[in-house]
């Protein structure tokens, strides 16, 4: 990120005791080794070509290569250093929008399918990372959604809708919450089967696993164009062409190549802050560190513990800001996140942020990720949109592998472009 000339001056005024690093990913800063892959050169064929090497692209690449498909990954920049490395590192069992909102958009049966798929994606993703022995600080975590004041009524309705649909969630009274989290909410809902992780290390580990399974991974290889006929597609880069039957677009949102699809997405930004290390005496006042704390906002604020006894808070989402104002907005949003953290945990008063950064994303109108083929783009498979939970990477890898194998399921259509 390019800083404005006066940002250092503003920083000294706002946070005088800690030099906050703005616009930087803490996951990349903490990486002791950054792998490197070659540029793509020449002409070749592949069963599957994946455009984008974030967590979603790398999860799909591993699934395809492990299933025996000749797989090639093209990343315009560096593996894992885009939206993945700017996430909050949450592998959650829900897709982002509330269950009631998905029911309103698609009906209870399809909403249940979406939430079941996300829970399975979170569990499968965690199991895969453990099986591959990827060192990404993966930790199982429950999510506690808390409500205060008038918020309890809406949270109760959300809980009852989930319960009636057979989803796993448990109601928590104020007494139960205060006993473990040292908070004073009215009530809450506990959701199991989530995890936290270092998203960059998880992505880099999956890229390496895909390469070991036979996939070719290429960095600094932006795609210029995709041409297609009824029989095949040609993926064209600056230095070569790949002929394939399956092109996967895993670029976070619709890129310029797919301009007609952009109307399906709203461009948004989420913000994150990580504190300096929390002293032991303060940590004892903050409740169970094995819980991800969330509120009832949509999108919510979420609080988790990060390595080094630091608190990470994410939220304050808004429409994407123009580049000329981004530095000032990031400074303001970091302060807002720290204030929100202070309202939840007054004991952290005086704690300063070490990192503040933003993560742009594209979200569909219904909040549910698009996964699958599009009739206007033969041989293409999309895995784009959505925010908040990295579990979508593993949901997409399972659905798209079925498409490659010719075994698509009816239930997958809830993620498709015709929903």
N, C-alpha and C positions, 0 to 999 in steps of 0.2 A: 504494500500500500504506500502511496506517495503522501507524505505528511505536508501540511501547510506550513509556511515559514514561521508562523507565530505559535505553533502547537506546543513547543517546549516551554514557552513563557506561560501559556494558559495552564499547562500541566503543573508548573511550580506553584501557581496560585491555588489550584484545586486540591492537589495532593502533595504537600510540601515534603513529606517524610519518606516517601517511596517513589522511585522513578518508575512510574507506570509505563509499561511497553504497550503502546497502542497499535492496533492493526496487525499484530503479530500472532501467529498460532502458537500457543504454549506447547502443543504436541510436537510441532516441528522443532521448536527451540530445545526440547528435551531429547530429541532423537540423537543418539550417539553415532549412528551409522545410517547414511542415506544411500540406498541402493541405486545403481545406475543401469539403464538398459539402452541398447543401441537405437539409432534412428532406423526407420524402415527404408530400405532401398531395393530396387529391382521389381520384377514382376513375378507373381506366384498365384497359387490357388489355395483356398482354405475352406473348410466346411462352415466355419463360423468366424466372422470378423466383428469384433466388439470395439465400438468407438467410445472411448472414455475409460480411464483406469482409476476411478474412485472406488470406494468399497463395493458399490453395486456392480460395476464392470468387472472387478477382480473376482467377486463371488460368482458371477455368471461364467467367467473364464475358467475358474477352477471346476465348476460343475460340468461344463461342456468338455473340457480336456479330460477330466477323470472318467467321463462316460465314453471316451474314445473318439470324440470329434476333433478333427484338425482345427485348432483354434489360434487366432491371431488377435492381439490387443493393440490398438492404436491410441496413444495418448498425446494430445497436443503439447502438453508441458511436461510435468514430472509426475510419476505414479503417486497417487494419494495426496498430492499437494494442493488440490482444489477445495471443493466444498467439504470433502471428507475431513480434511485436517482442520477445518474451521467449525466443526460440529461440537456439540457438548459431550460426545462420547456416551450416549445413552442407547442401549439396546432394549427397547421397551416393547411389551406385548400388545400395544395398541397403536393405531395408525396416525393419530393426531386429532381429528375431529371427535366430538363426543359421539357415543353410541346413538343417542337420541337424534342427533343431526344426520347421521348416516341412515337411520331408520326413516327419517322424514324424506330423504332423497331417494332411497332405494327399496324401502320396505324392510320388515324385520328379518326375513329369511336371508336376503343378500347382505344385510348389515351383520348378521351373525357370521356369514361366510367371511366377510372382511376381517372381523375381529378374531375369528378362529385362525385364519391364515396368518395374521400378525403374531398371535401368541405362538403358533408353531414356528414361524420365522425366527422369533426371538430365541426359542429353545433350540431349534436346529442350528442357528448361527453360533450360539454359545457352545453347543456340543461339537461343532466342526472346528472351532478355534481351539478347543481343548484337545480334540483328537489329533490335530495337526501340530500341537505343541507350539502354538504361536504365542510368544511372550508379549502380551498386550495389556497386562494388568487387569485381566477379566475377573470381575467379581459379581456374584449373584446378588441381586438387590430387589427388595420389595419397593413398590411405589405407594406413598400415602398422599392422597388428595384431601386437603383440608378445606373447611368452610368456616366462615365467621359471619355472625349476624344474619342478615337476610339471605346470604348465600346458601344456607342449609337447605332451604326448600328445593332449589334447583338441583343441588347435589343429591338429595333424597330421591328426586324423580329419576335422575341418571342411574343411581344405584338400583332402583326398582325396575327400570327398563332392562338393565343388564341381568338382574336376577331372574326376571320373567322369561328372558331369552335363554337362560341356562348358562350364562357366562360366569366365570369365576371372579367374585368380588365379595368382600366382607365389610359390613358396616362397623364403624368404630365410634364409640361414644367419646365425649369430651374427656371423661375420666380415663378411658383407656389410652387416649392420645397423650394426655398430660403426663401419664405415668412413664411413657417411653421416650417421648420427644420434647418434653418440657415446654409445651406450647399451651396456649389458651384458646383454641378454636372451639366452635360449637360442636362440630362432628367431622367425620371423615370417612373415606373409603380406602381400603387397602387392596392393592392389586399385586398379585404374585408374578413370578416367572420373568422378571426383568434382570438386566445386568448393566454394569458400567464397564468402560474399557478405554484404552488409548486408541482412538480411531485411526490415527496414522499408522501405528504399529500393526494394528489388525489388518489394514489395507495392504501394507508392504508385505506382511506375512502371507496373505492370500495370493498376492502377485507372485511371490517366490514359490508357493505351493503349486500354482497354476503352471509356472515354468517347469517345475520338476515333473508335472504330469504331462508335459509335452507342448504346452502353449508357447507361442512366440510373443514376447512382450516388447513393444517398441515405444520409446519416448520421443518427445520433440518431433512428432510425426502427425501434424494436423491434417485432417481430411479436407480436401478441396471440393470434392463433388462425389456423389454416388449416382451412377447411371444404372438403369435396370431394363431388362427385357422380361418376357414371360418365363424364360428359363434360368436366368442368373442375374446377379448384380455385379458391377465393377466398382470397387471402392478406390478412389483415385487420390493419391497424395502428391506432394511436390516431387517425389523421387521414385515413384513406382505405382503399380496398380495391382490390386488383389481381386481375383474373380471368386465369387462365393455364392452359396445358396441362402445364406442367412447373415443379415447385417443387423447387429444389435446397437441401438442408440441408447447409451447410458450416460448422458451428459447433464443430468440434473434437471434441466428444463429444455424446451424446444429451442434449438440453435437456429442461426440464420438460414441454414440449409432447409429447414422445415418451417418456414415463415407462416404458412397457412395454419399450422397447429398452435401458434403462439396465442391465439384468441382463447384457447382453453386454459390459460394460466394467468395468474396474477403475480407480478414480480414483487417480492417481499424481501425484507431483511430481518434477521434475528440477531440479537446481541448477547455477548457473553462477557463475564468478568471472573477472574480468579483472584482470590485474596492472597496476601502474604501469609506465611505459616501462622496458624492459630495456636496461641500458647496453650499448654496443657491445662492450666487452671480454667481457661475459657472453654476449652473443648468439653470439659466435664459438665458444663452448663447447657450444652447444646443437644443432648439427647442421643439416640441411637445412630451411630455413623453408618449403619448398614441399610439405611432407608433413603430413597430418593423422595424428596418432599416436593409436592406440587400444589398449586392452588386451582381454583375453578375457572379462571380466565381461559379464553380460547383465542389465540394460543396461550398456554399457561406460563407462569414463571415456574422454573424448576431449580431445585437446589440439590447438589450432591457433593460428597467429599471427593477431592482429587488427591493424587499422590503428594506427599510432603506435608500432610496435615493442612491442606488448603481447602477452602470452600469455593465451589464453582456455582455460579448462578447464571441462568439463561432466560431470555424472554424479551420484553419490551419491543415486540415485533411491530413493524410498520411497513408502509409501502417503500419501495426502493428509492433511495435518495440520489440526487444528481452528484456526480463526482466532485464538483466544486464545493459542495457543502458537507461531504462525507466525514471529513476530519472533525469538524465542529460537532456534527451530530453524534459521532462515535464518543466524543468526550462527554457530551451531555447524557447519552444513554448509559455510559459506564457509571456516571454518578447516580443515575436513576436506579440502576441495578443494585448498587451498594446501599442506597436508601431503602430499597425494597427488602434487601437482606437484613438491614438493621431493624425494620419493623417486625420481621419474623423473630429475630434473635437480638434483642437489645444488648446482650452481653458482649457483642463484638464491637461495641462503640470504640472508635479510634482505629479500627483495623483498616488497612489501605489496600487497594487493588494492585496486584503485580502485573496483570494483563487485562486489557480490554480490547475486544475485537468483534467484528461483525461477520455474518454469514448470509450472503444473498441466496435466495432460492425462488423457485417457481412453484406455485401451488394451484391445483385445479379448483374449480368453483366448489366442488363437494369435499375437497380436502383429501381425496383418496388417490393414491398413486396410479398413473396409467401404466399398465403392464400388458404387452401383447402386440399383435399385428394390427396394421391399419390398411384398409382396403385401397387407399390411394397410393400406397408405397409398397409394391410387391417385394417380397423377400426381406422386408424390414420387420424388426421386432423392437418395441420400445419399452424402456424401463425408466420413466422420468416423472418428476413431480413429487410433491409431498415433503414434509419436514418434521423434525422432532425426534423420530426414532429410526435408528440405523437398521432395524429389523427388515425394512423394505428391501434391502439388498438381498436377503436370503429368501424372502417371499418371491422376488423376481427371478432368482436363480432357479427355483423349483418350477415355477410356471413356465419359464422360457425353455428349460430343458425338456419339458413335456412337449412344447411346440416343435422343437428340433426333432424330437423322436416321433412326431406325428401322433402324440397321445394327449392332445389338449382335452381338458375336462370342461364340462358345462359350467361348473362352479367358477371357473377362471374368468368367465365373461363379465363378472361384476367389476373387474379391473380394466376391461377393454374399452375401446373408443366408442362403442355403440351403446354404452350404458345410459 
